[in-house]
Amino acid sequence: MTPPAVRWLTPEPSGWNIPLAETGPAALAEGVRQGLHRQAQLAVVNRQGAVFTWAMGSSGPPTNPAPLRWYSAGKPLAVAALAWLLDRGKGSLNDRIAHYLPEFSPAGDKDAVTLRHLLTHTGGFPETLGELSLHTSWAETLAHIGQAPAEHPPGTVAAYQREVSWLLLSEVIQRMDGRPLARLLAEEFFSPLGMTNTYLESSPFPRPGSGWQGPALDLALFYGLWLNHGRVPAPQGPAILDPRTVELFTACHRWGMPDRALMNAPLAWGLGFALHGHADFPRQAGRRVFGHPGLTLALGLADPDRGLAAVVLTDGEQPPALNARRMREALDPVFLAAPGGRP
C-alpha cells in the first residue's frame, strides 16, 4: 500500500526541511505495514495556524479523515473549560469539590479535596468505576463515587486517575456555568478554533476523561491555543484564555512524587498536563513541553520552545515501550525539521 501524501496547509513552509519532516508520517505508515495499527493520523500546528496533516487507513479521505478516539489525550479539554471559567472569576483552584458536589463527600472524609488536587492526581480517593455496570446512570455513578472512602489525605499521595476525577471535574464545571461541558467547549473553544469534527461519546453518560473523538488536526488546533498564549493559532487570532492562566496551568505543580497508578514513576505534572520527562514525548522537544498521552496509542502536546503543537493518533494499543518508540519516531523528525532545528 502506498502511503498517502502529507498535506501541507501553509502556502510556503519556509524554513522547514520537508523531506525530513515527512519521515515522521512515513514511520507511522510503516507501522500500518507491520500491523502495529490499522489507522494513523499526524497533525502539526504552529502559532500562525495549521502546518500539515496526514492520515492513513481512515474511512474518510486523507483531506478529511474520520475521527479517532483520543482516550486520555482529550483530558485537557475539560482543563481548558475550567481555566476559562476561572478567568471569568467563577471559582478558584482551591475550591473544595464538596462545595459544588456535596454528594462527593457524604461522610465528610473527602471535604478537603480541591480542584487543584483533581488536576494533579493527588486527591487521595480511589478510582472506583470498575465496579459499576456500563448501564449505570450518572446519578448512581456519582453516589457510588461519594460512598467510596478516602484513602489518603489530599496532596500526600499521587495516583493517576483515568476517569473519576474528570467525571467530577465535568460536573463541577456544569454547576459553575450552567452548561454541560461539551456545550461550553463547543461554544467557547471549538467554534473559534475551527474544531469542526470533535465530539464526546455520551452513552450511558459523557466520560470526558476518555471519550473525546475527532481528527488529529482538531486536537492539534486545541494545543495550538495553549501554544499561542491563549489565542487562536492564526495571525491576529482572538484570545480565549488569559496568557497568565496558560502559564499557570502549564507550569510544574507536582514533582518527585511516585505515582502509585503508574509504577511509581515520579512524573512531573502541571494542572491537568503531563510535563517534560514523559516517555512518549519526542526527545527533540524543549524542556517546557506539555501535553497528554491517550492509553498507549495517542498523544497530544505543545512545545513553547519550538513553537509547535503536534498530535499523533492511532487505533493500535501497544506495550508502553513500543508505543513510546512509535511516538518518538513519528515526532522527532518533525521537531528536527522545523525552522530552527534543535531548541
Long-range contacts (C-beta under 8 A, 24 or more apart in sequence): 1-32, 1-33, 3-29, 3-32, 3-56, 4-54, 4-55, 4-56, 4-62, 5-54, 5-62, 6-52, 6-53, 6-54, 7-52, 7-53, 7-54, 7-62, 7-63, 8-51, 8-52, 9-49, 9-50, 9-51, 9-52, 9-53, 10-48, 10-49, 10-50, 10-51, 10-52, 13-51, 13-52, 14-339, 15-338, 15-339, 15-340, 16-51, 16-337, 16-338, 16-339, 17-336, 17-337, 18-337, 20-333, 20-336, 20-337, 21-52, 21-333, 21-334, 21-337, 21-338, 23-333, 24-329, 24-330, 24-331, 24-332, 24-333, 24-334, 25-54, 25-56, 25-330, 27-326, 27-329, 27-330, 27-333, 28-54, 28-56, 28-312, 28-314, 28-326, 28-330, 29-56, 31-314, 31-316, 31-326, 32-56, 32-57, 35-316, 36-314, 36-316, 36-318, 36-322, 36-326, 37-297, 37-314, 37-315, 37-316, 38-315, 38-316, 39-68, 39-313, 39-314, 39-315, 40-312, 40-313, 40-314, 40-315, 41-65, 41-68, 41-215, 41-216, 41-217, 41-311, 41-312, 41-313, 41-314, 42-216, 42-310, 42-311, 42-312, 42-313, 42-330, 42-331, 42-334, 43-215, 43-216, 43-217, 43-219, 43-220, 43-310, 43-311, 44-220, 44-308, 44-309, 44-310, 44-334, 45-217, 45-220, 45-221, 45-223, 45-224, 45-227, 45-233, 45-308, 45-309, 45-310, 46-224, 46-227, 46-233, 46-307, 46-308, 46-309, 46-338, 47-224, 47-227, 47-228, 47-233, 47-307, 48-233, 48-234, 48-235, 49-224, 49-233, 49-234, 49-235, 50-217, 50-220, 50-221, 50-224, 50-233, 51-308, 53-215, 53-216, 53-217, 53-220, 55-215, 55-216, 57-315, 64-215, 65-215, 65-216, 66-215, 67-197, 67-198, 67-199, 67-213, 67-214, 67-215, 68-213, 68-214, 68-215, 68-216, 68-298, 68-313, 68-314, 68-315, 69-210, 69-211, 69-212, 69-213, 69-294, 69-298, 69-315, 70-212, 70-213, 70-214, 70-219, 70-294, 70-298, 70-300, 70-313, 71-210, 71-294, 71-295, 71-297, 71-298, 72-162, 72-209, 72-210, 72-292, 72-293, 72-294, 72-295, 72-298, 73-212, 73-219, 73-291, 73-292, 73-293, 73-294, 73-298, 73-299, 73-300, 73-311, 73-313, 74-208, 74-209, 74-210, 74-211, 74-212, 74-219, 74-292, 74-294, 74-300, 75-166, 75-208, 75-209, 75-210, 75-272, 75-292, 76-222, 76-223, 76-226, 76-272, 76-273, 76-291, 76-292, 76-300, 77-181, 77-185, 77-189, 77-208, 77-212, 77-222, 78-166, 78-169, 78-170, 78-173, 78-181, 78-208, 78-209, 78-272, 79-119, 79-169, 79-249, 79-271, 79-272, 79-273, 80-185, 80-189, 80-222, 80-225, 80-226, 80-241, 81-173, 81-177, 81-181, 81-184, 81-185, 81-188, 81-189, 82-115, 82-119, 82-169, 82-172, 82-173, 83-241, 83-245, 83-246, 83-249, 84-184, 84-188, 84-189, 84-240, 84-241, 85-173, 85-176, 85-177, 86-245, 87-241, 87-242, 87-245, 90-176, 90-177, 91-115, 91-172, 91-176, 93-119, 93-271, 97-123, 97-168, 97-172, 100-171, 100-172, 100-175, 100-176, 101-142, 101-146, 101-168, 101-171, 101-172, 101-175, 103-142, 103-143, 103-146, 104-142, 104-145, 104-146, 104-168, 105-146, 106-146, 106-147, 107-149, 109-149, 109-150, 110-146, 110-150, 110-154, 112-153, 112-154, 113-150, 113-154, 114-154, 115-169, 115-172, 116-253, 116-271, 117-154, 117-155, 118-165, 118-166, 118-168, 118-169, 119-165, 119-169, 119-253, 119-269, 119-270, 119-271, 119-272, 120-158, 120-253, 120-254, 120-269, 120-271, 121-158, 121-159, 121-160, 121-161, 121-165, 121-254, 121-259, 121-261, 121-269, 122-154, 122-155, 122-156, 122-157, 122-158, 122-159, 122-254, 122-257, 123-154, 123-161, 123-165, 124-150, 124-151, 124-152, 124-153, 124-154, 124-155, 124-156, 124-157, 125-149, 125-150, 125-151, 125-164, 126-151, 126-164, 127-159, 127-161, 127-162, 127-163, 127-164, 127-261, 128-164, 129-163, 129-164, 129-167, 134-204, 135-204, 136-204, 137-204, 137-205, 138-204, 138-205, 141-167, 141-205, 142-167, 142-171, 157-257, 157-260, 158-254, 158-257, 158-258, 158-259, 158-260, 159-259, 159-260, 159-261, 160-259, 160-261, 160-262, 161-209, 161-261, 162-209, 162-210, 163-207, 163-209, 163-210, 164-209, 165-209, 166-207, 166-208, 166-209, 166-210, 167-207, 167-208, 167-209, 169-208, 170-206, 170-208, 180-206, 181-206, 181-208, 182-206, 182-208, 188-240, 189-222, 189-225, 189-240, 190-218, 192-232, 192-238, 192-240, 193-218, 193-221, 193-222, 193-224, 193-225, 193-232, 193-240, 194-221, 195-221, 195-222, 210-294, 215-313, 216-311, 216-312, 216-313, 217-311, 219-300, 219-311, 219-313, 220-300, 220-309, 220-310, 220-311, 222-300, 223-291, 223-300, 223-301, 223-302, 223-309, 223-310, 223-311, 224-302, 224-309, 226-250, 226-290, 226-302, 226-309, 227-302, 227-303, 227-304, 227-307, 227-308, 227-309, 233-309, 249-273, 250-275, 250-288, 250-290, 250-302, 250-304, 279-320, 279-321, 279-324, 280-323, 280-324, 280-327, 280-328, 281-327, 281-328, 282-310, 282-327, 282-328, 282-331, 282-332, 282-334, 282-335, 283-328, 283-332, 284-331, 284-332, 284-335, 284-336, 284-342, 284-343, 285-331, 285-335, 285-343, 286-343, 293-327, 296-320, 296-322, 296-323, 297-323, 299-327, 299-331, 303-335, 303-343, 305-343, 306-335, 306-338, 306-340, 306-343, 307-338, 307-340, 308-334, 308-335, 308-338, 310-334, 310-335
